Amino acid sequence: MASNHHYRRPHQPLTSPSTTCLYIFLSIITLTALFLYSSHHFTSSTESLKPINQHVSGQIKDNEATSASAAVCDYSEGKWFYDPTVRSGRYDETCKEIYKGWNCIAGNRSGAKEILKWRWQPNHCALPQFDPIRFLQSHRDISIGFVGDSLNRNMFVSLFCSLRRVTDEVKKWRPAGADRGFTFLKYNLTIAYHRTNLLARYGRWSANANGGELESLGYKEGYRVDVDIPDGTWAEAPSFHDILIYNTGHWWWAPSKFDPVNSPMLFYENGQPLIPPVSPEVGLDVVLKHMISYVEEKARPGTVLFFRTQSPRHFEGGDWDQGGSCARLQPLSPHEVEEFFSVQNNGTNVETRLVNEHLYEAIKSTAFRLLDITRMSEFRADAHPSSAGGKKHDDCMHWCLPGITDTWNDLFIQHLSSIKIR
């Protein structure tokens, strides 16, 4: 009470003028210090929150953050990290759509469950695992088509199994030409797989007894590839699907099928053989040019087009028909990746980057978006069926399911989040 009593007596000041000045000076210093501390604390708090949306390997908060991340992030550069807390995949080995040779858990492949504990972390952002319920809800009345070889089927099955786990209302239904297809009835979402090895139409060719241009050059048999005619399995796909994911590549470097001497690729354009005959590398360029133009012409307005990059193989000790195997139980190191895939090394699996060089050039200035899964996949020598694939040789080309193609779909759906469909 004493202080209050003195405060009410203005004619009896508590301090001298010099003391009052000192108090004022100290008060200014204190307030300034508090302001600086508060500003620094606010800035630090804001900075510490930034990684939640950008780097935490888990969840991006909302659609805007997801869309912004998808628009600026280079998901192809990053590293795999081991997460021992992962107990199971987003689906399991009981999904009936999994081809027997890819079902590594059911096939007792060594380390099959460990494959699932490796997660891809891009260098400068997050790649969240997609939410199947949210995906179904946001893609009502949409049709998605996977067009390509069996590696695109690998990806298609991964997406189907992920969605099938959260809904029982599924009906088998195949669009024209599709090898497999399903509609998720509650959402009217259709996904389908159209099998095609070269994208272009091809078939056996034999020399004509009456002769011809190829016959005059000594060709007796091979495979006719019509570079300007799409394979019938997917010719109607661009006019049906709202989203399309294409791939090709593995069959273009397949000497066991297209032997350059005994059964070469013989390319035709406008119904006539290309003379002089061209190599598969040149043929691939011509096919990509024609097929991309065909899709852009036939696709409905607003169709979203992706071209997936090449999926790497991991044969060691020879190719698939030379005793090659893939028995590794952990991802490769960056140095080992270069040993496997460097074009300069010209190793067994060199076609991965060779195909991509053609693809990068082909989609320039087109409506296609690139779905780049190559780099993240090059590390995963541990994720193939290997000897559990049920074949006479190791399968070091396809992927175990569940497995790495689940991450491909995370990437695919992350890209979709930044695109307005229809």
C-alpha positions in Angstrom: 0.0 0.0 0.0 2.9 2.3 0.6 3.7 2.6 -3.1 0.1 3.4 -4.0 0.0 6.0 -1.2 3.1 7.8 -2.5 1.9 7.6 -6.1 -1.1 9.7 -5.2 1.0 12.5 -3.8 2.4 14.4 -6.8 3.9 17.1 -4.6 6.2 14.6 -3.0 8.1 13.0 -5.9 9.7 9.6 -5.3 12.7 10.2 -7.4 15.0 12.9 -8.6 15.0 14.1 -12.2 18.3 12.2 -12.9 16.8 9.0 -11.5 13.6 9.5 -13.7 15.8 9.8 -16.8 17.6 6.6 -15.9 14.3 4.7 -15.5 13.1 5.9 -18.9 16.4 4.8 -20.5 16.2 1.4 -19.0 12.6 1.0 -20.0 13.4 1.8 -23.6 16.3 -0.8 -23.6 14.0 -3.4 -22.1 11.2 -2.8 -24.6 13.7 -2.9 -27.5 15.1 -6.2 -26.2 11.6 -7.7 -25.9 10.7 -6.6 -29.4 13.9 -8.1 -30.9 13.4 -11.4 -29.1 9.8 -11.7 -30.1 10.6 -11.0 -33.8 13.4 -13.6 -33.7 11.1 -16.1 -32.0 8.4 -15.6 -34.6 10.7 -15.9 -37.5 12.4 -19.0 -36.1 9.0 -20.6 -35.4 7.9 -19.9 -39.0 11.1 -21.3 -40.4 10.7 -24.5 -38.3 7.2 -25.0 -39.6 8.3 -24.9 -43.3 9.6 -28.5 -43.5 6.3 -29.9 -42.3 4.9 -29.2 -45.8 8.1 -29.8 -47.7 10.3 -32.5 -46.1 8.5 -34.6 -43.6 8.1 -38.0 -45.2 4.5 -38.4 -44.5 1.7 -36.0 -45.1 1.3 -32.8 -47.0 -1.4 -30.8 -45.3 -3.9 -29.9 -48.0 -4.7 -29.9 -51.7 -3.0 -26.5 -52.2 0.2 -27.6 -50.6 0.1 -30.9 -52.6 -0.5 -29.1 -55.9 2.3 -26.6 -55.3 4.7 -29.4 -54.3 3.8 -31.4 -57.4 4.3 -28.4 -59.6 7.8 -27.5 -58.5 9.4 -30.7 -57.1 11.8 -32.9 -59.0 10.7 -36.3 -57.6 13.3 -38.2 -59.7 16.2 -37.1 -57.6 16.4 -38.4 -54.1 17.4 -41.5 -52.1 15.9 -44.5 -50.5 15.8 -44.7 -46.7 15.0 -47.7 -44.5 12.0 -47.4 -42.3 11.9 -50.2 -39.8 8.4 -49.1 -38.5 6.7 -50.4 -41.7 4.9 -53.6 -40.9 3.0 -54.3 -44.2 2.3 -52.8 -47.6 -0.8 -50.9 -48.5 -2.2 -54.2 -49.7 -1.0 -57.7 -49.3 -0.3 -60.9 -51.2 -4.0 -62.0 -51.1 -4.9 -59.5 -53.9 -6.0 -61.8 -56.7 -4.9 -59.6 -59.5 -1.3 -60.0 -58.6 0.3 -62.2 -61.3 1.7 -65.3 -59.5 5.3 -64.6 -60.6 5.2 -61.1 -59.0 3.7 -62.2 -55.7 7.0 -62.4 -53.9 5.6 -62.8 -50.4 3.4 -65.7 -51.4 6.3 -67.1 -53.5 8.6 -67.0 -50.4 11.2 -64.7 -52.1 14.0 -64.0 -49.6 13.6 -60.5 -48.1 10.2 -59.9 -49.7 8.8 -58.0 -46.8 12.0 -56.0 -46.3 11.4 -54.6 -49.8 8.4 -52.6 -48.4 10.5 -50.9 -45.7 12.5 -48.8 -48.1 10.9 -45.4 -48.9 11.8 -42.9 -51.5 12.6 -39.4 -50.3 13.1 -36.7 -53.0 15.9 -34.3 -52.2 13.8 -31.1 -51.8 10.2 -32.1 -51.0 8.0 -34.9 -49.8 6.4 -37.7 -51.8 3.4 -38.8 -49.7 1.8 -42.2 -50.0 -1.4 -41.6 -51.8 -4.7 -42.0 -50.0 -6.9 -44.5 -51.9 -10.2 -43.3 -50.5 -9.4 -39.7 -51.2 -8.3 -40.7 -54.7 -11.5 -42.6 -55.4 -13.6 -39.6 -54.2 -11.7 -37.1 -56.2 -11.7 -39.1 -59.4 -15.4 -40.0 -59.8 -16.6 -40.7 -63.3 -13.0 -40.9 -64.6 -11.4 -43.6 -66.7 -7.7 -44.3 -66.5 -5.8 -46.4 -69.2 -2.4 -48.0 -68.9 -1.0 -48.7 -72.3 2.2 -50.6 -72.8 4.2 -53.7 -72.0 4.0 -55.9 -68.9 5.8 -53.3 -66.8 2.8 -51.0 -67.2 0.6 -54.0 -66.1 2.9 -54.2 -63.0 1.9 -50.6 -62.3 -1.8 -51.1 -63.2 -2.0 -54.1 -60.7 -0.4 -52.0 -58.0 -3.1 -49.3 -58.4 -5.9 -51.8 -58.6 -4.8 -53.6 -55.4 -4.4 -50.3 -53.5 -8.0 -49.3 -54.4 -9.5 -52.7 -54.1 -8.5 -52.8 -50.4 -10.8 -49.9 -49.5 -13.9 -50.9 -51.5 -15.6 -54.2 -52.3 -17.9 -52.7 -55.0 -15.7 -53.7 -58.0 -16.8 -55.1 -61.4 -14.7 -56.6 -64.1 -15.1 -54.5 -67.2 -12.8 -54.1 -70.2 -12.9 -51.2 -72.6 -12.3 -52.1 -76.3 -9.0 -53.9 -76.8 -8.1 -53.9 -73.1 -6.4 -56.9 -71.6 -7.8 -56.2 -68.2 -10.2 -53.7 -66.6 -12.2 -52.9 -63.5 -14.8 -50.3 -62.5 -15.2 -49.2 -58.9 -18.9 -48.9 -59.0 -19.6 -46.5 -56.1 -17.3 -43.9 -57.8 -17.7 -44.9 -61.4 -13.9 -45.0 -61.7 -12.6 -47.4 -64.4 -9.0 -48.5 -64.7 -7.8 -50.7 -67.5 -4.6 -52.2 -69.0 -4.0 -52.3 -72.8 -1.1 -54.7 -73.6 1.2 -53.6 -76.5 4.8 -54.4 -76.8 5.9 -51.8 -79.5 2.8 -49.5 -79.5 2.8 -50.0 -83.3 1.2 -53.0 -85.0 3.6 -55.8 -85.8 3.5 -59.4 -86.9 5.5 -62.2 -88.6 6.8 -61.5 -92.1 8.0 -64.1 -94.6 9.6 -63.6 -98.0 7.2 -63.6 -101.0 8.0 -66.2 -103.6 7.4 -63.5 -106.3 10.1 -61.4 -104.8 10.1 -57.8 -103.5 12.4 -55.0 -102.3 13.2 -56.7 -99.0 13.6 -60.1 -100.7 16.1 -58.6 -103.2 18.2 -57.6 -100.2 18.3 -61.2 -99.0 15.6 -61.1 -96.2 13.8 -64.3 -95.8 11.8 -63.8 -92.6 11.4 -61.3 -89.7 8.7 -59.1 -88.1 6.9 -56.5 -90.0 6.4 -53.3 -87.9 3.9 -50.7 -89.3 5.3 -47.5 -87.8 2.2 -45.5 -88.5 -0.5 -47.9 -87.4 -1.2 -48.4 -83.7 -1.6 -51.8 -82.2 -5.3 -52.8 -82.2 -5.2 -53.4 -78.5 -5.2 -49.7 -77.7 -6.2 -47.9 -80.9 -9.5 -46.8 -79.3 -8.0 -46.0 -75.9 -7.4 -42.3 -76.6 -11.0 -41.7 -77.4 -12.2 -43.4 -74.3 -9.9 -42.7 -71.3 -9.6 -39.4 -69.5 -6.1 -40.2 -68.3 -3.5 -42.3 -70.2 -0.1 -43.7 -69.1 2.0 -45.0 -72.0 5.3 -46.9 -72.1 7.4 -48.9 -74.5 11.1 -49.9 -74.5 11.8 -53.4 -73.3 10.9 -55.2 -76.6 13.0 -52.9 -78.7 16.2 -54.4 -77.3 15.1 -58.0 -77.2 17.4 -60.1 -79.5 15.7 -63.3 -78.3 12.5 -62.1 -80.0 13.8 -59.8 -82.7 17.0 -61.4 -83.7 18.8 -58.9 -86.0 19.9 -61.8 -88.3 17.3 -64.5 -88.1 14.1 -62.5 -87.3 14.8 -58.8 -87.6 12.4 -55.9 -87.3 11.4 -54.8 -90.8 9.7 -51.3 -90.7 6.9 -50.3 -93.0 5.4 -46.8 -93.5 2.3 -46.1 -95.6 2.2 -49.8 -96.4 5.7 -49.9 -97.9 9.0 -51.1 -96.5 11.5 -48.5 -95.4 14.4 -48.9 -97.9 17.2 -49.1 -96.9 16.0 -51.0 -93.8 16.6 -49.0 -90.6 17.8 -50.2 -87.2 15.5 -50.7 -84.2 16.9 -47.4 -82.7 15.7 -45.5 -85.8 12.5 -47.5 -85.9 11.7 -46.6 -82.3 12.1 -42.9 -83.1 9.7 -43.2 -86.1 7.2 -45.2 -84.1 7.2 -42.7 -81.2 6.7 -39.8 -83.6 3.7 -41.5 -85.3 2.1 -42.9 -82.1 2.4 -39.6 -80.2 0.8 -37.7 -83.1 -2.0 -40.4 -83.3 -2.8 -40.0 -79.6 -2.8 -36.2 -79.7 -5.2 -36.3 -82.7 -7.6 -39.0 -81.3 -7.6 -38.0 -77.6 -10.7 -36.1 -76.3 -10.2 -32.5 -75.2 -8.8 -32.3 -71.7 -7.3 -35.8 -71.7 -4.3 -36.1 -69.5 -1.4 -37.8 -71.2 1.7 -39.3 -69.5 4.7 -41.2 -70.9 6.4 -43.3 -68.3 10.2 -43.6 -68.6 12.0 -46.9 -68.8 11.9 -49.4 -66.0 15.4 -50.7 -65.3 16.4 -54.4 -65.3 19.1 -55.6 -62.8 20.6 -58.7 -64.3 24.1 -59.6 -63.0 26.4 -62.2 -64.5 24.7 -62.2 -67.9 21.3 -61.5 -69.4 18.1 -63.5 -68.6 19.0 -66.3 -71.1 22.7 -66.4 -70.0 22.3 -67.3 -66.4 21.9 -63.7 -65.1 20.5 -63.2 -61.6 19.4 -60.6 -59.1 19.9 -61.9 -55.6 20.6 -58.7 -53.8 18.7 -57.9 -50.6 19.4 -54.1 -50.4 19.3 -51.2 -52.8 22.3 -50.3 -54.8 24.7 -47.5 -53.9 25.0 -44.5 -56.3 28.3 -45.9 -57.5 26.8 -49.3 -58.2 23.9 -47.7 -60.1 26.4 -46.1 -62.5 28.2 -49.4 -63.0 24.9 -51.0 -63.9 23.4 -48.4 -66.2 26.1 -46.1 -67.6 25.8 -45.9 -71.3 29.6 -45.7 -71.5 29.9 -49.1 -69.7 27.5 -50.7 -72.2 26.5 -53.3 -69.7 23.7 -55.9 -69.7 21.1 -53.4 -68.6 22.2 -50.4 -70.7 18.9 -50.2 -72.6 17.3 -48.3 -69.7 19.0 -45.0 -70.4 19.2 -45.6 -74.2 15.4 -45.9 -74.4 15.0 -42.8 -72.3 17.2 -40.7 -74.6 14.8 -41.5 -77.5 11.8 -40.8 -75.3 13.0 -37.4 -74.0 13.4 -36.2 -77.5 10.1 -37.6 -78.8 7.9 -35.9 -76.3 9.4 -32.4 -76.6 6.7 -29.9 -77.6 3.9 -32.4 -77.3 0.9 -32.7 -74.9 2.6 -35.5 -73.0 3.9 -35.2 -69.5 6.9 -37.3 -68.4 6.4 -39.7 -65.5 10.1 -40.2 -64.6 10.4 -43.4 -62.5 13.9 -44.5 -63.8 16.3 -43.0 -61.3 14.4 -44.1 -58.2 14.0 -47.6 -59.7 17.7 -48.0 -60.8 18.7 -48.3 -57.1 16.2 -51.2 -56.4 18.1 -54.3 -57.5 16.6 -55.9 -54.4 13.0 -55.6 -55.5 12.6 -58.1 -58.4 11.0 -61.5 -58.1 14.4 -63.1 -58.9 14.3 -66.9 -58.6 10.8 -66.8 -57.0 9.2 -65.7 -60.3 8.3 -69.2 -61.3 10.3 -69.2 -64.4 13.3 -71.3 -65.6 15.4 -68.2 -65.2 15.6 -65.3 -62.7 13.1 -62.5 -63.3 15.1 -59.3 -62.9 12.8 -57.2 -65.0 9.4 -57.2 -63.4 8.8 -56.0 -59.8 7.5 -57.7 -56.7 4.0 -56.7 -55.6 3.5 -55.1 -53.2 6.7 -53.2 -54.0 8.3 -50.4 -55.9 5.5 -49.8 -58.4 3.4 -48.7 -55.4 5.9 -45.7 -55.3 5.4 -45.2 -59.0 1.7 -44.7 -58.4 2.4 -42.3 -55.5 4.4 -40.3 -58.0 1.7 -40.6 -60.7 -1.1 -39.5 -58.3 1.1 -36.7 -56.9 1.4 -35.3 -60.5 -2.3 -35.7 -61.0 -3.0 -33.5 -57.9 -1.6 -30.5 -59.8 -3.7 -31.1 -62.9 -7.3 -30.2 -63.5 -9.0 -33.2 -65.2 -11.7 -32.4 -67.7 
